[in-house]
Amino acid sequence: MKPTLTLQGMFVYFADAARFTPCATGKSMPVKMEGDYLALEKAYMSTHKVPQQALLATVEGQISKQPRMEGEGSEQVLRVLKLVEMSTASACPAQDEDKADAPRLEDRTWVLVQLGEQHITPPKQGLGAHLVLMSKEQRVAGSGGCNRFMGGYTLEGNKLSFSKMASTMMMCDERMEQEQLFMQTLAEAATWEIEGNTLTLRNKAGKNIIVLGIAGH
């Protein structure tokens, strides 16, 4: 089963074709017209003002590969499972000018690479356990590797905490134990630090508890 991802990116529909470009990777891909696609298209059509205008959308979906419609080889394609939000923004979130040199924590996809002392091997397909801090909504969304989750977060300087976390309740294989530990450990987060492409979450005692990397890096 392909993992479910929370993705924020630019969506455009034109000439009976739809494409989505994740903010985290900048790589455009076609969107399958199934799942919750109709809700995405309807929200786009009622929001966009200019033909071929791309708008910022947040969705839950699955990425797979399929043969290219034109030419040889394969390409990634997005299947939308749920529309989270359609925004009027015409670009991915950017850093404020006065924070141009500061590491960007919010509005990007972070993938789990270490949980406590355990290094996490990334899955062959998809992102595995990951999270996105959505600055506009002050919400966190992501996946524990099997189940999707969403909740709130509070960010003050280098202090970060999560609250009111909820998730789906699907049963999975060996990923369940890791997923449960990931969710429990997120609740212990107190501070954060970014160095290069690595985000480290620490507990109140200053101990590293979760390490994540930027998706696509």
N, C-alpha and C positions, 0 to 999 in steps of 0.2 A: 504494500500500500504506500502510495506517495505521501510524503509529509505535507501537512497543511502549514502554509506560511502566511504571516501578516506582512503585507507589502504596501509601501507608499510610493507613488510614482505618477507619471504624467500619462493620462488616457486621452485618446483622440479617436473619433469615429468619423469616417468620410468615405463616400462612394462604396457603401456596403462592406467596409473593412474596418476593423478595430485593432488598435495597437496600444500596448502598455510599456512604458519605459520606467523601470524601478529607479528611484533616486539613488539607491545604494550602489548600483552598477552602471547606470547610464546606457544599458544595452536594451534596445527596443525589441519587442516580440509581439507576434499576433495573439489575439485573444479568441478563444473558442466561444462560439455562440451557443453556450449551454450552461447548465448550473444556474447561478444567479446573474448571468450576463444581462438579461433583459432589464433587471433593476438598475444595473450600471449604465446601460445605454439610455434608459429613460431619464435617469438623474442627469446624465451628461446633456441630453437634448434639451432639457428644461433649464439648464444652467448656462451653457455656452452662448456667447453673443456673436462670435465671428466664425465664419466657415473655416474648418480645419484647425480651430483653436484647441490646443491641448490644455487640459485642466488637471489639477492635482486631485488624486483619488487615493483612498486607503481601502484595501480589499483583503479578504482572506481567500487564499487560493492555492492551487497546486501547479507546479511547473514541470513539464515533461518535454520529451523530444518527439518530433514527427518529421516526416520527409518534407522538404521544401516544396511550396506550391509551384515555384519556378526554379529551374536549375537542379543541380544534383546536391546530394548531401542532406543533412537534417538541420533543424533549427529548434530552439526552445519555444514553447507555446504555453500560454497561461490559461488555466481553467478557473474561473471565478466561482467560489463557493458562497461568498457573502460580501455584499457591499457594506463597508463600515462607514465611509463618508465620501461625499463628492464636494469638493471645495471650489470656490470661485477663483482660487489662485492659479496663475498661468505659469508658474515655475515652482521647482522644488524649493523647500525652505532653505534660506541662506542665513549665514551668520550675520549678526548686527555688526556695523562698521567698527564700533568700539570694542568688539570682541573678535575681530578678524584673526587675531593671532592665538585665540583660545581654542583648545580642543573642543570639537562638537560632540556632545553626548546625545542630544535629542535629534529626532527626525532622521535616524539612520538605523539600519538593521545590524544588531550585534549577535554574533553566533557563539555559543558556548564552546570553549576549548579546554577549560579546566574547572573541576568542581572539587573544592577542597584540595587534597593532595592527588586526586585522580585526573589524569590527562584524558580528554575525551577525543575519541577517533571520529572524525566527521563522516557522515553517511555517504554512500556512493552517489545518491541522488538527493537533491534538496538541501536544506540548511540544518536539519536536525533541531535541537533545542536552540531557541533564539528569542530575542525580544526587541521591541521598538518603543521608545519613549516619544509619544506624540505631543509636542509642545502646545499646540493649539487647544487640544482637549484636556491636557494634563492627565492623560491616560497612558497606561502601559498595556501592550498587547504582544502576543507571541505564542510560542509552542514549547511544551516541555519535551518534545521529541515524539509525542503521540497525541496528547490532548492540547487543544487551544486554550489560552487563558487571557484574561483581561482584568485590569484593576486600576487603581489610582496611584499616583506617586507625588512626593513632595521633594522639591529640589531647592536647596539654599546653599549657594556656594559649592563647596565640596561635600556637602551633606546630602544624602539621598536615602529615602525610605519609601517602601511600598505599602499599600493598604487596600482593604476590601477586594482581595484577589479572589477570582472565581474561575473555574475551568469546566470544560466538558468532561464527561465521565466514561469515555471509551476504555475498554480493556485492551491492553497491548501485551506483547511478549516480554522479553528481557528488559525492555526500555522502561517498564513501570517503576522499578526500584530507583533507577537514576532520575526519572521524572519527579518522583515524590521527594527525593533528596534535593533536587534543584529548586522546587517550589518552597520547601521548608527553609532552604538556605537563603533564598531571595528575601524572605521575611526578616532575616537577620542583618541585612545590608544597612550600613550606617553612613559610609563615605565612599567616594569614588575617585579614581584617578586614571587619566588617559596618558599613555606614553606610546608614541608612534601610532600603530593601528590596534593597540591593545588597551582594553578597558578592564581595570581591576576594581572589584567591589570588596570592601572590608567591613568587618563587624565593629562593634563599639570598642572592642579591645585592640583594634588596629590590625587584626589578623586577616590575611588574604583568604577570602572564602569562595569567590567566583572570578574567573578570568574569561573574557570574551574577546573576539576579534571582529573586525569589520567584515561584513559579508562581501565576498568577491575579492578579498585581499589575501 
